[in-house]
Amino acid sequence: MSINSHIQNLKQKHEKLSSEVEQAYKSPALDEFYISQLKKEKLRLKEEISRLSR
């Protein structure tokens, strides 16, 4: 797997997590811990994308 395809894969995962966070906020049973975990994973992906893009 090339670096560019790996970065694209990470970006897709990041977008998917963004959608999950958005849906979690709309849920009547708002789970702050779950949302926090999603956001941490999004940040981890964003940092990895940034690191690989240098």
mmCIF file as gemmi writes it, N, C-alpha and C atoms, coordinates in Angstrom:
data_model
loop_
_atom_site.group_PDB
_atom_site.id
_atom_site.type_symbol
_atom_site.label_atom_id
_atom_site.label_alt_id
_atom_site.label_comp_id
_atom_site.label_asym_id
_atom_site.label_entity_id
_atom_site.label_seq_id
_atom_site.pdbx_PDB_ins_code
_atom_site.Cartn_x
_atom_site.Cartn_y
_atom_site.Cartn_z
_atom_site.occupancy
_atom_site.B_iso_or_equiv
_atom_site.pdbx_formal_charge
_atom_site.auth_seq_id
_atom_site.auth_asym_id
_atom_site.pdbx_PDB_model_num
ATOM 1 N N . MET Axp A 1 ? 0.851 -1.178 0 1 0 ? 1 A 1
ATOM 2 C CA . MET Axp A 1 ? 0 0 0 1 0 ? 1 A 1
ATOM 3 C C . MET Axp A 1 ? 0.897 1.241 0 1 0 ? 1 A 1
ATOM 4 N N . SER Axp A 2 ? 0.655 2.123 -0.932 1 0 ? 2 A 1
ATOM 5 C CA . SER Axp A 2 ? 1.441 3.354 -0.998 1 0 ? 2 A 1
ATOM 6 C C . SER Axp A 2 ? 1.004 4.316 0.109 1 0 ? 2 A 1
ATOM 7 N N . ILE Axp A 3 ? 1.845 5.28 0.366 1 0 ? 3 A 1
ATOM 8 C CA . ILE Axp A 3 ? 1.535 6.263 1.407 1 0 ? 3 A 1
ATOM 9 C C . ILE Axp A 3 ? 0.278 7.046 1.041 1 0 ? 3 A 1
ATOM 10 N N . ASN Axp A 4 ? 0.148 7.413 -0.232 1 0 ? 4 A 1
ATOM 11 C CA . ASN Axp A 4 ? -1.029 8.179 -0.657 1 0 ? 4 A 1
ATOM 12 C C . ASN Axp A 4 ? -2.317 7.397 -0.451 1 0 ? 4 A 1
ATOM 13 N N . SER Axp A 5 ? -2.304 6.122 -0.77 1 0 ? 5 A 1
ATOM 14 C CA . SER Axp A 5 ? -3.519 5.325 -0.576 1 0 ? 5 A 1
ATOM 15 C C . SER Axp A 5 ? -3.795 5.124 0.91 1 0 ? 5 A 1
ATOM 16 N N . HIS Axp A 6 ? -2.73 5.017 1.704 1 0 ? 6 A 1
ATOM 17 C CA . HIS Axp A 6 ? -2.906 4.893 3.157 1 0 ? 6 A 1
ATOM 18 C C . HIS Axp A 6 ? -3.523 6.179 3.723 1 0 ? 6 A 1
ATOM 19 N N . ILE Axp A 7 ? -3.043 7.317 3.256 1 0 ? 7 A 1
ATOM 20 C CA . ILE Axp A 7 ? -3.591 8.605 3.701 1 0 ? 7 A 1
ATOM 21 C C . ILE Axp A 7 ? -5.065 8.706 3.306 1 0 ? 7 A 1
ATOM 22 N N . GLN Axp A 8 ? -5.392 8.297 2.094 1 0 ? 8 A 1
ATOM 23 C CA . GLN Axp A 8 ? -6.793 8.338 1.641 1 0 ? 8 A 1
ATOM 24 C C . GLN Axp A 8 ? -7.666 7.449 2.523 1 0 ? 8 A 1
ATOM 25 N N . ASN Axp A 9 ? -7.151 6.285 2.868 1 0 ? 9 A 1
ATOM 26 C CA . ASN Axp A 9 ? -7.878 5.371 3.74 1 0 ? 9 A 1
ATOM 27 C C . ASN Axp A 9 ? -8.115 6.012 5.108 1 0 ? 9 A 1
ATOM 28 N N . LEU Axp A 10 ? -7.098 6.661 5.645 1 0 ? 10 A 1
ATOM 29 C CA . LEU Axp A 10 ? -7.233 7.338 6.938 1 0 ? 10 A 1
ATOM 30 C C . LEU Axp A 10 ? -8.251 8.475 6.854 1 0 ? 10 A 1
ATOM 31 N N . LYS Axp A 11 ? -8.24 9.208 5.749 1 0 ? 11 A 1
ATOM 32 C CA . LYS Axp A 11 ? -9.203 10.303 5.571 1 0 ? 11 A 1
ATOM 33 C C . LYS Axp A 11 ? -10.633 9.772 5.522 1 0 ? 11 A 1
ATOM 34 N N . GLN Axp A 12 ? -10.82 8.628 4.876 1 0 ? 12 A 1
ATOM 35 C CA . GLN Axp A 12 ? -12.154 8.021 4.828 1 0 ? 12 A 1
ATOM 36 C C . GLN Axp A 12 ? -12.611 7.609 6.222 1 0 ? 12 A 1
ATOM 37 N N . LYS Axp A 13 ? -11.705 7.029 6.996 1 0 ? 13 A 1
ATOM 38 C CA . LYS Axp A 13 ? -12.042 6.639 8.37 1 0 ? 13 A 1
ATOM 39 C C . LYS Axp A 13 ? -12.39 7.874 9.2 1 0 ? 13 A 1
ATOM 40 N N . HIS Axp A 14 ? -11.63 8.963 8.987 1 0 ? 14 A 1
ATOM 41 C CA . HIS Axp A 14 ? -11.874 10.21 9.713 1 0 ? 14 A 1
ATOM 42 C C . HIS Axp A 14 ? -13.267 10.752 9.386 1 0 ? 14 A 1
ATOM 43 N N . GLU Axp A 15 ? -13.629 10.736 8.11 1 0 ? 15 A 1
ATOM 44 C CA . GLU Axp A 15 ? -14.956 11.205 7.693 1 0 ? 15 A 1
ATOM 45 C C . GLU Axp A 15 ? -16.062 10.339 8.297 1 0 ? 15 A 1
ATOM 46 N N . LYS Axp A 16 ? -15.834 9.033 8.327 1 0 ? 16 A 1
ATOM 47 C CA . LYS Axp A 16 ? -16.816 8.117 8.91 1 0 ? 16 A 1
ATOM 48 C C . LYS Axp A 16 ? -17.012 8.427 10.394 1 0 ? 16 A 1
ATOM 49 N N . LEU Axp A 17 ? -15.921 8.688 11.093 1 0 ? 17 A 1
ATOM 50 C CA . LEU Axp A 17 ? -16.021 9.032 12.508 1 0 ? 17 A 1
ATOM 51 C C . LEU Axp A 17 ? -16.749 10.362 12.695 1 0 ? 17 A 1
ATOM 52 N N . SER Axp A 18 ? -16.528 11.304 11.799 1 0 ? 18 A 1
ATOM 53 C CA . SER Axp A 18 ? -17.237 12.587 11.871 1 0 ? 18 A 1
ATOM 54 C C . SER Axp A 18 ? -18.738 12.363 11.789 1 0 ? 18 A 1
ATOM 55 N N . SER Axp A 19 ? -19.142 11.494 10.887 1 0 ? 19 A 1
ATOM 56 C CA . SER Axp A 19 ? -20.566 11.175 10.743 1 0 ? 19 A 1
ATOM 57 C C . SER Axp A 19 ? -21.103 10.49 11.991 1 0 ? 19 A 1
ATOM 58 N N . GLU Axp A 20 ? -20.31 9.587 12.564 1 0 ? 20 A 1
ATOM 59 C CA . GLU Axp A 20 ? -20.74 8.891 13.776 1 0 ? 20 A 1
ATOM 60 C C . GLU Axp A 20 ? -20.91 9.86 14.941 1 0 ? 20 A 1
ATOM 61 N N . VAL Axp A 21 ? -19.99 10.818 15.062 1 0 ? 21 A 1
ATOM 62 C CA . VAL Axp A 21 ? -20.098 11.817 16.132 1 0 ? 21 A 1
ATOM 63 C C . VAL Axp A 21 ? -21.367 12.636 15.939 1 0 ? 21 A 1
ATOM 64 N N . GLU Axp A 22 ? -21.607 13.052 14.708 1 0 ? 22 A 1
ATOM 65 C CA . GLU Axp A 22 ? -22.805 13.837 14.401 1 0 ? 22 A 1
ATOM 66 C C . GLU Axp A 22 ? -24.069 13.056 14.762 1 0 ? 22 A 1
ATOM 67 N N . GLN Axp A 23 ? -24.109 11.787 14.396 1 0 ? 23 A 1
ATOM 68 C CA . GLN Axp A 23 ? -25.268 10.944 14.707 1 0 ? 23 A 1
ATOM 69 C C . GLN Axp A 23 ? -25.414 10.748 16.214 1 0 ? 23 A 1
ATOM 70 N N . ALA Axp A 24 ? -24.3 10.586 16.916 1 0 ? 24 A 1
ATOM 71 C CA . ALA Axp A 24 ? -24.347 10.375 18.365 1 0 ? 24 A 1
ATOM 72 C C . ALA Axp A 24 ? -24.943 11.589 19.07 1 0 ? 24 A 1
ATOM 73 N N . TYR Axp A 25 ? -24.629 12.795 18.577 1 0 ? 25 A 1
ATOM 74 C CA . TYR Axp A 25 ? -25.199 14.004 19.173 1 0 ? 25 A 1
ATOM 75 C C . TYR Axp A 25 ? -26.704 14.087 18.939 1 0 ? 25 A 1
ATOM 76 N N . LYS Axp A 26 ? -27.185 13.494 17.863 1 0 ? 26 A 1
ATOM 77 C CA . LYS Axp A 26 ? -28.615 13.526 17.554 1 0 ? 26 A 1
ATOM 78 C C . LYS Axp A 26 ? -29.391 12.448 18.301 1 0 ? 26 A 1
ATOM 79 N N . SER Axp A 27 ? -28.69 11.494 18.853 1 0 ? 27 A 1
ATOM 80 C CA . SER Axp A 27 ? -29.33 10.373 19.538 1 0 ? 27 A 1
ATOM 81 C C . SER Axp A 27 ? -29.979 10.835 20.839 1 0 ? 27 A 1
ATOM 82 N N . PRO Axp A 28 ? -31.176 10.31 21.126 1 0 ? 28 A 1
ATOM 83 C CA . PRO Axp A 28 ? -31.828 10.685 22.387 1 0 ? 28 A 1
ATOM 84 C C . PRO Axp A 28 ? -31.054 10.179 23.609 1 0 ? 28 A 1
ATOM 85 N N . ALA Axp A 29 ? -30.331 9.095 23.442 1 0 ? 29 A 1
ATOM 86 C CA . ALA Axp A 29 ? -29.532 8.543 24.543 1 0 ? 29 A 1
ATOM 87 C C . ALA Axp A 29 ? -28.078 8.988 24.355 1 0 ? 29 A 1
ATOM 88 N N . LEU Axp A 30 ? -27.849 10.277 24.568 1 0 ? 30 A 1
ATOM 89 C CA . LEU Axp A 30 ? -26.53 10.865 24.364 1 0 ? 30 A 1
ATOM 90 C C . LEU Axp A 30 ? -25.514 10.215 25.299 1 0 ? 30 A 1
ATOM 91 N N . ASP Axp A 31 ? -24.488 9.61 24.743 1 0 ? 31 A 1
ATOM 92 C CA . ASP Axp A 31 ? -23.449 8.933 25.517 1 0 ? 31 A 1
ATOM 93 C C . ASP Axp A 31 ? -22.153 9.728 25.389 1 0 ? 31 A 1
ATOM 94 N N . GLU Axp A 32 ? -21.887 10.552 26.387 1 0 ? 32 A 1
ATOM 95 C CA . GLU Axp A 32 ? -20.718 11.438 26.343 1 0 ? 32 A 1
ATOM 96 C C . GLU Axp A 32 ? -19.408 10.659 26.258 1 0 ? 32 A 1
ATOM 97 N N . PHE Axp A 33 ? -19.336 9.515 26.948 1 0 ? 33 A 1
ATOM 98 C CA . PHE Axp A 33 ? -18.109 8.718 26.911 1 0 ? 33 A 1
ATOM 99 C C . PHE Axp A 33 ? -17.856 8.198 25.499 1 0 ? 33 A 1
ATOM 100 N N . TYR Axp A 34 ? -18.891 7.696 24.847 1 0 ? 34 A 1
ATOM 101 C CA . TYR Axp A 34 ? -18.778 7.175 23.481 1 0 ? 34 A 1
ATOM 102 C C . TYR Axp A 34 ? -18.337 8.286 22.525 1 0 ? 34 A 1
ATOM 103 N N . ILE Axp A 35 ? -18.951 9.444 22.656 1 0 ? 35 A 1
ATOM 104 C CA . ILE Axp A 35 ? -18.595 10.583 21.806 1 0 ? 35 A 1
ATOM 105 C C . ILE Axp A 35 ? -17.143 10.993 22.053 1 0 ? 35 A 1
ATOM 106 N N . SER Axp A 36 ? -16.742 10.989 23.302 1 0 ? 36 A 1
ATOM 107 C CA . SER Axp A 36 ? -15.363 11.325 23.647 1 0 ? 36 A 1
ATOM 108 C C . SER Axp A 36 ? -14.379 10.358 22.994 1 0 ? 36 A 1
ATOM 109 N N . GLN Axp A 37 ? -14.701 9.079 23.014 1 0 ? 37 A 1
ATOM 110 C CA . GLN Axp A 37 ? -13.834 8.076 22.387 1 0 ? 37 A 1
ATOM 111 C C . GLN Axp A 37 ? -13.752 8.285 20.874 1 0 ? 37 A 1
ATOM 112 N N . LEU Axp A 38 ? -14.89 8.59 20.253 1 0 ? 38 A 1
ATOM 113 C CA . LEU Axp A 38 ? -14.901 8.854 18.814 1 0 ? 38 A 1
ATOM 114 C C . LEU Axp A 38 ? -14.022 10.056 18.478 1 0 ? 38 A 1
ATOM 115 N N . LYS Axp A 39 ? -14.137 11.104 19.276 1 0 ? 39 A 1
ATOM 116 C CA . LYS Axp A 39 ? -13.356 12.316 19.024 1 0 ? 39 A 1
ATOM 117 C C . LYS Axp A 39 ? -11.86 12.064 19.2 1 0 ? 39 A 1
ATOM 118 N N . LYS Axp A 40 ? -11.5 11.257 20.185 1 0 ? 40 A 1
ATOM 119 C CA . LYS Axp A 40 ? -10.088 10.921 20.385 1 0 ? 40 A 1
ATOM 120 C C . LYS Axp A 40 ? -9.544 10.144 19.192 1 0 ? 40 A 1
ATOM 121 N N . GLU Axp A 41 ? -10.339 9.227 18.673 1 0 ? 41 A 1
ATOM 122 C CA . GLU Axp A 41 ? -9.921 8.45 17.507 1 0 ? 41 A 1
ATOM 123 C C . GLU Axp A 41 ? -9.794 9.356 16.28 1 0 ? 41 A 1
ATOM 124 N N . LYS Axp A 42 ? -10.734 10.3 16.127 1 0 ? 42 A 1
ATOM 125 C CA . LYS Axp A 42 ? -10.65 11.266 15.024 1 0 ? 42 A 1
ATOM 126 C C . LYS Axp A 42 ? -9.353 12.066 15.111 1 0 ? 42 A 1
ATOM 127 N N . LEU Axp A 43 ? -9.016 12.517 16.303 1 0 ? 43 A 1
ATOM 128 C CA . LEU Axp A 43 ? -7.799 13.297 16.5 1 0 ? 43 A 1
ATOM 129 C C . LEU Axp A 43 ? -6.563 12.457 16.191 1 0 ? 43 A 1
ATOM 130 N N . ARG Axp A 44 ? -6.565 11.206 16.617 1 0 ? 44 A 1
ATOM 131 C CA . ARG Axp A 44 ? -5.438 10.321 16.344 1 0 ? 44 A 1
ATOM 132 C C . ARG Axp A 44 ? -5.251 10.154 14.833 1 0 ? 44 A 1
ATOM 133 N N . LEU Axp A 45 ? -6.359 9.956 14.121 1 0 ? 45 A 1
ATOM 134 C CA . LEU Axp A 45 ? -6.292 9.816 12.666 1 0 ? 45 A 1
ATOM 135 C C . LEU Axp A 45 ? -5.791 11.101 12.011 1 0 ? 45 A 1
ATOM 136 N N . LYS Axp A 46 ? -6.299 12.233 12.48 1 0 ? 46 A 1
ATOM 137 C CA . LYS Axp A 46 ? -5.887 13.524 11.921 1 0 ? 46 A 1
ATOM 138 C C . LYS Axp A 46 ? -4.387 13.745 12.111 1 0 ? 46 A 1
ATOM 139 N N . GLU Axp A 47 ? -3.881 13.392 13.286 1 0 ? 47 A 1
ATOM 140 C CA . GLU Axp A 47 ? -2.454 13.543 13.552 1 0 ? 47 A 1
ATOM 141 C C . GLU Axp A 47 ? -1.626 12.614 12.67 1 0 ? 47 A 1
ATOM 142 N N . GLU Axp A 48 ? -2.105 11.386 12.463 1 0 ? 48 A 1
ATOM 143 C CA . GLU Axp A 48 ? -1.38 10.456 11.602 1 0 ? 48 A 1
ATOM 144 C C . GLU Axp A 48 ? -1.385 10.937 10.15 1 0 ? 48 A 1
ATOM 145 N N . ILE Axp A 49 ? -2.525 11.453 9.703 1 0 ? 49 A 1
ATOM 146 C CA . ILE Axp A 49 ? -2.607 12.004 8.343 1 0 ? 49 A 1
ATOM 147 C C . ILE Axp A 49 ? -1.611 13.151 8.189 1 0 ? 49 A 1
ATOM 148 N N . SER Axp A 50 ? -1.58 14.018 9.168 1 0 ? 50 A 1
ATOM 149 C CA . SER Axp A 50 ? -0.668 15.159 9.134 1 0 ? 50 A 1
ATOM 150 C C . SER Axp A 50 ? 0.787 14.694 9.113 1 0 ? 50 A 1
ATOM 151 N N . ARG Axp A 51 ? 1.099 13.728 9.934 1 0 ? 51 A 1
ATOM 152 C CA . ARG Axp A 51 ? 2.469 13.206 10.004 1 0 ? 51 A 1
ATOM 153 C C . ARG Axp A 51 ? 2.89 12.589 8.671 1 0 ? 51 A 1
ATOM 154 N N . LEU Axp A 52 ? 1.996 11.832 8.054 1 0 ? 52 A 1
ATOM 155 C CA . LEU Axp A 52 ? 2.32 11.164 6.794 1 0 ? 52 A 1
ATOM 156 C C . LEU Axp A 52 ? 2.355 12.125 5.606 1 0 ? 52 A 1
ATOM 157 N N . SER Axp A 53 ? 1.685 13.252 5.734 1 0 ? 53 A 1
ATOM 158 C CA . SER Axp A 53 ? 1.595 14.212 4.627 1 0 ? 53 A 1
ATOM 159 C C . SER Axp A 53 ? 2.808 15.126 4.532 1 0 ? 53 A 1
ATOM 160 N N . ARG Axp A 54 ? 3.676 15.068 5.484 1 0 ? 54 A 1
ATOM 161 C CA . ARG Axp A 54 ? 4.849 15.958 5.486 1 0 ? 54 A 1
ATOM 162 C C . ARG Axp A 54 ? 5.808 15.62 4.398 1 0 ? 54 A 1
